[in-house]
Amino acid sequence: MDGNRALELGLSGEYHVAIIDVHMPLYDGIELLQMLRRRYVLHPMKVIALTGDGTQLTRDALAEAGIDGFLMKPVDLKELLEKVEGLTAT
């Protein structure tokens, strides 16, 4: 999926949690997150980023954009499910 399609789905209002890749075609995950955050000011969608790029620069950019969770690839399914459950329990 590319960033444009992810944005379209995210803006549909049908989802409470989004799992995005930091590196996508068209919009990267940080740009996508910034666009979603501008749209969901009052009731923000929870967003988890997945990436193989765990540099401090990437982590800082995600934090500044308002990420709710961050997981390194390869992703452990149990860890991902725990992260989603933790975000949706609040």
N, C-alpha and C positions, 0 to 999 in steps of 0.2 A: 504494500500500500504506500502511496506517496503522501506527502504532507498536505496537499490540497484535499485529498479524499478524507484524510484524518480530521482536518479542520471542519469539513462539511459534516462528518459524523458527530464530531464534538459539539458543534453548534446546534445540532438537532434537538438538544435538550433531553434526549432519551437515556443518557448514560450518567451514572454517578461517579464512576471510576474509569480513567483512561490509562492504558499502558502504552507508552510511546517509546520509540527508538530514538536515540539522540541523532543518529545519522540516517536521514531519509531523503529521497529525491524531492525536489521543489522547495519545501520548507524543512529545515532541520528541526529536531525536537525542541530546541530552545526557542526558536521562532514560533513554532506551533504553541508551545506553552504560554508564551507572551500573548499571543492572539486569544487563546482560551481564557487567560486571566483577565484580559480587558473585557471580555464578554460576560464572564461570570463573576462580577464584582460582589454581589450580595450573597450568592449561594455558590461558591466555587466548587467546580468538579475536582475531585481528588485525582492527582496525576502521579504516576510512577514512571520513572525513566529507566530504560535498559540501555546499557552501552558496554562496549569493550574498551572505551576511553575513560579511564578513571583518573585522569590528571586533575590536579587541583584547579586548574583553569576551568575545566568542564564542570567540576563540582560547584565551583563558585558561581559560574554562569547559571547553572540550574537553580541554585539556591536563590540567587538574585531574581530569577524569573518566577519563583514561587513553587518549586517542586515539593511534593509531599513525601516522595520516597525515591530511592535510587538503588538500583541493583546492577552488579557487574555481570557481564556475559562470560561464560555460559551461565545461564540462570538456573538455579536450583528451584524446581517447581514447588517444593514444600515451603521454601523461603518466600517465594512470590505469593503463594496463597496466604501465608501468615501476614505478609505486608498488606495485602488487600483486605483481609479480615480485620486487621488492626485499624485501617483507615475507615472502614465501613461501620465499625462498632461505635464510633463516636458520633 
